[in-house]
Amino acid sequence: SWAGRSEGAGQRQTAQPERGGSQDSWVLCVGAGSQDAWVLCVGAGSQDAWVLLRGEGLEPRLLGFLEGRGWEPRCLADAWVAPDGAFAKQILQPGAGLDKPTLGALCQVFLEAPPGAPLGYPANRWAQLELGEGDGAWDGLVDACLETMGLGERAELRGPDGAVLGLHLASFAPAPEPWQLDPAEKWALALRHKERGSERYRAGEVGAAARRYARALQLAIAAGPVPPDPEHARLRADLHANLAACQLRLTQPAHAARNCTKALALWPQHAKARYRRGLARAAMNDLEGAAEDFRGVLVAEPGNTAARRELDRVGQRARERDACLARAMSKLFS
């Protein structure tokens, strides 16, 4: 029986499906309501992919039809989707035990990747990785997947553009938990991640820089003190502002605005944070808020040509918006 067209693949069943964001996804339910129910998603992850999500005993003719088109059904027991939908993995060999590696763990891993994959981690050979230390475009995805894997687990990770990465976690040495580190050690790690983030940002690797700044922030917040003293408040404000710079370039203005606001709460005279919040507000069409921020920058730094240019720009946009609204209102009441 057909469940019909769905806004997103798999919305009609309780199991969480793989998520690819395709607007052309369909849901097919066979024997729905029984233990033999299957749910297949068309277009989940790629325009040609069908994913079998649950059940056993698919009607042989339908299975033959799918296999004839090269669509390989997969059972939900072997598929796992991250709660935030960031990635999906196919478990080829389950891992043992409940322990899983966390950031900073030393992992013995075989990472299988297609040629030219944007990875900083060694690929297609056994290697020891320190989780969180990769700066390649896909390394964050590998980190996130490894954090869900048990000892000995083998899995396939679907990467960007439908690429498939193979992961085999042979062993790992757990990293110290944040509470096991003293404040000085946490601050030292935070500064190291901040420096690495700045290196990646200057190299144009914005995603990698954002991961570094976010990790540095986590450590800085955990290190304390609460409330922070001026030195630590300034460092945390810088990290929020740097992360906001990355988020602006990644077209995430709402996140950037929030991080700038946090930076300003810690260090009100942080001109870069105020300027970047102005950019973020302008990107979200909050023209009045953006103008307020740019004027604030100019009060502190009258010679800031970038703030002056952006203030003129949002002023022009506001005038054009108001003129358009006036024309619309005049037509309405004419």
N, C-alpha and C positions, 0 to 999 in steps of 0.2 A: 504494500500500500504506500502511496506517495504522501509524504507529509507536506509537500508543496514547497513553494519558494520561501526562502528565509532571508532576513536581513544579514545574518552572519551564520557561518557554517556551524551546525550542531546546536542551535538554540532550542530545539525541541526535545533534547534528551538530557538526562541528568549528568552524564559523564562529561567532563570538560574536553573539548576537542582541541586539535591543533588549530592555531590561529594564524591566518596569513593576511587577513584584512581584505580579501577579495570581495567585491560587491556582487560578483557573479556566482556566488556559492549557492548550491542546492542541497537539500537534505532528503535522503531516501531512507525510509524505514521499512524493513522487511520483517514481518512477524512481530511488529511492535507490541509490547506488553508481555512478551514471553521471554524465557531465558535464551531463546534462539534469535533474539532481535539483533539486527545489524544496523548500523548507521554509517552511511557513506557521505563524505563531503566532497563536492566537486568544486575545484578552484581554491581550496584551502591551502595557502602557501604558494601555489603556482597555478596558472590557468589550466594546466593539464593534469593536475594531481587529484586522485581520489584516495581518500584515507578511510580504511575500515576501522571503526572505533570500538565496537564491542560485539560480543556474541560468537556463537559457533553454529555451524550448520546452515550456511548460506545456500540458498537454492542453487543447484549445480549449474543450471543454464545461465543464470545471472553471473555467477562466478566465472564461467567460461567466457561470457561476453566481455567482462572487465579484463581478464587476463589476456584475451585476444587483442586488446588495445594497449597492452603494456602497463595496465594499472595494477599495482601490487597491493592487495588488501593487507592491512596490519591490525592486529588485535590490540585493544585498549590496554590489556595487561602488560604489553611491551612498549606502550607509548606513554610519554610523560610530558606534560606541558607546564612550564613555569607559571606560578600563580599570577604573575604580572603580565603573562603572555609574551615575555621578551624572547623566548626560544622554546623549541620543542626537541625532544630527543627520542630516539628509538633504542630501547635497551636490547642489546644482543646477548649479553651475559650478565645476569644480576650480580651485584656485589655482595659481600659478606659483612655482617655486623651492622651496627647503627651509626658508628662514627664516620664522619665525612670531613674532608679537608676544609680549612677556612683560610682567609687571606693570611699570607705569610708562611703557610705550610710548604714543606719541601716535598714535591710529588714526583715519583718516578712514572713517566707517562710516555706512551707512544701516540703521537698525534699524526694522523694521516690526513693530508690535505692536497687539493689539486695544485698543479703548477701555478706559480704566480700569486697564490693566496696571500693577502696582506696580513701576515703574521709576524710578530717579533719572536715568538717561541720557535724553537727548532721543530721541524716537521719531518715526517717519514723516517724517523729513527727514534730509538729510546733516548730519553733525555731527562735530566732532573730540572724541574721548573719550580721556581718560588712563586706561589700563587699571588697574583696581583702585581708582579714585576714586569709583565709584558706590556709593550707600548704600541703593538701593531693594531690596525683597525679592527681585527677580529679577536684580539687577545681578551678583551673584556667578555666576549661571548664564551670563549673557552673557559675563562675563570668561573663565570656563572654556572656553566655546565658541570665543571669539576666539583664545585661546592655542593652539588646534588648527588655525587657518585659515591658508592661504597667501595670498599677494598676489593680489587679484582674485577670491577665492573668494566664491561665493554659496551660502548654505545655509539650511535651515529647521531651527530648534531647537525641540524639543518641550518646552514649559514645564510647570509644575505644572497639574494639573487638565485636561491634554490641550490646553492652549493652544499655538498654533504661533507662533513668532517668526521673522521673516525677518531675515537678516544678510547684508550685502554689505560686505566689507572691500576698500576701494579702494586704500588705501596705509597705511603706518605708518612712524613714525620710531622706531627701536629705543631702548629705555631702557638706560642704563648698567648693565652687569652689576655685581652686588654687589662683586666683587673689584676693580672699577674705582673704587669709592668709598673715600675714606679713612675711618677710624673716626669722625671728628667728623661727617661727612656722614651716615653710617649712623645714628648716635645722634640726629641732628637729625630724620631721617625717622622713626625709631622713636617719638620723642616726639610728632611730628605725628600719626602714626597712633593713638597712645595717646589723645591729646586728642580726636581725631575719634571714636574708639571710645566714650569716655566721653559725648560729646554724643549719640551714637546710643542708648546704653544709657539715658540719662535720658529720651530721647524715646520709649522703649519699643520701639525697633527692635533687638531682641536679636540677630538673625542678622547684621545689618550691623555691630553692635558686635563680635561674635565675629570676623568677618573682619578688622576693623581691628586687634584685639588680636593675632590670629594673625600678621598681617603685621608688626606692631611687634616681636613676639617673634623672628621670623625675622631682622629687621635687627639687633636687639639682640644676638642670639647671634653673628651674623656680625661684629659690630663688635668683639667681645672686650672687654677682654683675657681670657685664659685662664690661671689661674682669674680670675673677675671680682673687681675691688676692691669694697669695701663699698658704695660709691654705686651701681655698676652692678649688683651683686648684688641690692640692694633694688629697683631699677627692674625687673629681670627677675622678681623674686618678685611684685611688684605686677601685672605683666602676666599671669603664670600665674594668679594669684588672680582677676583680672578676667575672664580667659577662662573660668575655672571657674564664675564667677557666671553667665555667659551660658549655659554648658553645662548648669547646673542648671535654668535656665528653659526650655531646649530639651529637657529630659528626657533628658540624656546623662550620668547620674551616674558611670558608669565613667570617662569622659573627664575629668569634673570632679575626681574623686578623684585621678587621676594628675597633673593640673596642680597641685592643692593640695600633693601630695607633693613635686613639683618646687619649688614655692614655698618649702615648709618646709625643703627641703635647702639652698636658697640663703639663707634668712632664718628660722631656727628660731622666732623670737619673733613671727612673722606671725600675729596672732590671727584675722584674717579668713580666711586660708587654712585654719587649723585648724578654725574654725567651719564653713566651707563643706565641708571634707572630712567633717566630722561629718554634715552634711546629706546628702552624697552616699552615705556609708556607710549611713545610715539608709534611704535610698531603695533601696539594694541589699540590705536586711535584714541587714546586718552591724551588729547592735544593740550588741554589745560594743565593736566598734571605734568606733562613733559615740559611745557613752557615754564612752569614753576621750578622744576629741577634745573633747567638750563639757566634761569635767572639766578638761582642759588649758587651755581658754579661761578657765574660772572661776578657776583658780590664778593666771593672769596678770591677769585682770580680774574680781575677785569680784562686782562690781556689774553684770555683763553679764546683763541680764534675758532676752535672747533665748536665750543659751546655757543658762541655768537652765531656761527653759521647754522647750527641746528635750531636755535631759537628763531632765526629768521624763517627757516624752512617750515617749522610747525605753525608759525604765525601766518604764513601764506596759505597753508593747508586749512587753517581755521577760518580764514576769510573766505576761501573758496567753498568750504562747507556751509558757512552761514549764508553766502549768496545763493547757493543751490537750494537751501531750505527756504529762503525768502521767496524765490521764484516758485517753488512748489506751493507755498502757502498762498501766494497771490493768485495762482491758478485755481486753488481750491475755493477761494471766496470771491472770484470774479464772476 
